[in-house]
C-alpha cells in the first residue's frame, strides 16, 4: 500500500531505529514507546492482520528473537507480545519490556508514553540489532 507508514519504513522512505531484519521481517523501536526498548515487528510484505501473514510461525519466532535480545540487553522483569493493529493497518507485533514500577500495573497503558531521547533510542537499537553477532 503506497500510503502505509510501515510500508514506507520497509522501503526506506521513512527512517527507523532498526532492531532486527531478515528476508521477511523488519523490527524497529516504536517512536512512541510505553517503555524503553518497545519494539514493533512487521512483515516486509503488506498484510493487514498478524494472522494474514502466511509464515505465521516464522513471524513469532522472529518476535521471540527480539524479545530475547531485549531481555539480555535491557534486563526487564518480563517481555510482553501484543498484537492489536487498529492504529496502523499493517500487521505488527508489539514487543514490550516490562520494568518494575514502570507505571503499567497489571496491564499495559498504551497512552503512558515514555520520553526516550533520540540518542538513547539509537543506543538501544544498536545494542538490540547487534545482539548475538
C-alpha positions as CSV (number, residue, x, y, z in Angstrom):
1,X,0.0,0.0,0.0
2,X,1.5,3.3,-1.1
3,X,0.1,5.3,1.9
4,X,1.0,2.8,4.6
5,X,3.6,4.2,7.0
6,X,5.0,0.8,7.8
7,X,5.4,0.0,4.0
8,X,7.3,3.3,3.7
9,X,9.6,2.3,6.6
10,X,10.3,-1.1,4.8
11,X,11.1,0.8,1.6
12,X,13.5,3.2,3.5
13,X,11.3,6.2,2.7
14,X,10.9,6.9,6.5
15,X,13.8,6.3,8.9
16,X,13.6,3.9,11.8
17,X,15.6,2.7,14.7
18,X,16.2,-0.9,13.4
19,X,16.5,-3.7,15.9
20,X,16.0,-6.7,13.6
21,X,15.9,-7.6,10.0
22,X,15.7,-10.8,7.9
23,X,14.4,-11.6,4.5
24,X,10.7,-11.4,5.5
25,X,10.5,-9.2,8.6
26,X,11.7,-5.8,10.0
27,X,11.9,-4.9,13.6
28,X,12.3,-1.3,14.9
29,X,11.8,0.8,18.0
30,X,8.4,2.3,18.5
31,X,8.7,6.1,18.3
32,X,6.1,6.5,21.0
33,X,7.3,3.8,23.4
34,X,5.4,2.9,26.5
35,X,8.8,1.6,27.9
36,X,12.3,2.0,26.6
37,X,13.0,-0.8,24.1
38,X,9.3,-1.1,23.0
39,X,9.7,-2.6,19.5
40,X,7.5,-3.4,16.5
41,X,8.0,-6.3,14.2
42,X,6.3,-6.1,10.8
43,X,6.3,-8.3,7.7
44,X,8.0,-6.6,4.8
45,X,5.0,-7.5,2.6
46,X,1.8,-5.7,3.5
47,X,-0.7,-7.7,5.4
48,X,-3.4,-6.0,7.5
49,X,-3.6,-8.6,10.3
50,X,-1.0,-10.7,12.0
51,X,-2.8,-13.9,11.2
52,X,-2.8,-12.9,7.5
53,X,0.9,-13.5,7.4
54,X,1.5,-16.8,5.7
55,X,4.6,-17.8,7.6
56,X,2.9,-17.1,11.0
57,X,5.3,-19.3,12.9
58,X,8.4,-17.7,11.5
59,X,6.9,-14.3,12.4
60,X,6.5,-15.2,16.0
61,X,10.0,-16.8,16.1
62,X,11.4,-13.5,14.8
63,X,9.5,-11.7,17.6
64,X,10.9,-14.1,20.1
65,X,14.5,-13.3,18.9
66,X,13.8,-9.6,19.6
67,X,12.3,-10.4,23.0
68,X,15.3,-12.5,24.0
69,X,17.6,-9.7,22.9
70,X,15.6,-7.2,24.9
71,X,15.8,-9.5,28.0
72,X,19.6,-9.7,27.7
73,X,20.3,-6.1,26.8
74,X,17.8,-4.1,28.9
75,X,17.2,-6.6,31.8
76,X,13.4,-6.2,32.2
77,X,11.3,-8.3,34.5
78,X,9.4,-9.6,31.5
79,X,8.6,-9.0,27.9
80,X,5.1,-8.8,26.5
81,X,4.0,-9.6,23.0
82,X,0.9,-7.8,21.8
83,X,-1.0,-7.8,18.5
84,X,-3.6,-5.1,18.2
85,X,-3.2,-3.4,14.8
86,X,-6.0,-0.8,14.7
87,X,-3.9,2.3,14.5
88,X,-1.8,1.2,11.6
89,X,-3.5,-1.2,9.2
90,X,-0.3,-3.2,8.6
91,X,0.4,-6.4,10.7
92,X,2.6,-5.7,13.6
93,X,3.7,-7.4,16.8
94,X,4.5,-5.1,19.7
95,X,7.4,-6.4,21.8
96,X,7.3,-4.5,25.1
97,X,9.7,-4.9,28.0
98,X,8.2,-4.5,31.5
99,X,10.2,-3.0,34.3
100,X,9.5,-2.7,38.0
101,X,7.5,0.4,38.8
102,X,7.0,1.2,35.1
103,X,3.6,2.6,35.8
104,X,1.7,0.0,33.9
105,X,0.5,-2.0,36.9
106,X,-1.2,-5.3,35.9
107,X,-1.6,-4.5,32.2
108,X,-0.3,-2.1,29.6
109,X,-1.4,1.5,29.3
110,X,-0.8,2.5,25.6
111,X,-1.3,6.1,26.5
112,X,1.5,6.2,29.0
113,X,4.4,7.1,26.7
114,X,7.9,7.4,28.0
115,X,10.3,10.1,26.9
116,X,13.3,8.4,25.3
117,X,15.9,10.7,23.7
118,X,17.0,10.1,20.1
119,X,20.5,9.3,21.5
120,X,19.1,6.7,23.8
121,X,16.8,5.2,21.1
122,X,19.9,4.9,18.8
123,X,21.9,3.3,21.5
124,X,19.1,0.8,22.4
125,X,18.6,0.0,18.7
126,X,22.3,-0.6,18.0
127,X,22.6,-2.9,21.1
128,X,19.5,-4.9,20.1
129,X,20.4,-5.1,16.4
130,X,24.0,-6.3,17.2
131,X,22.9,-8.7,20.0
132,X,24.3,-12.2,19.3
133,X,26.6,-11.1,16.4
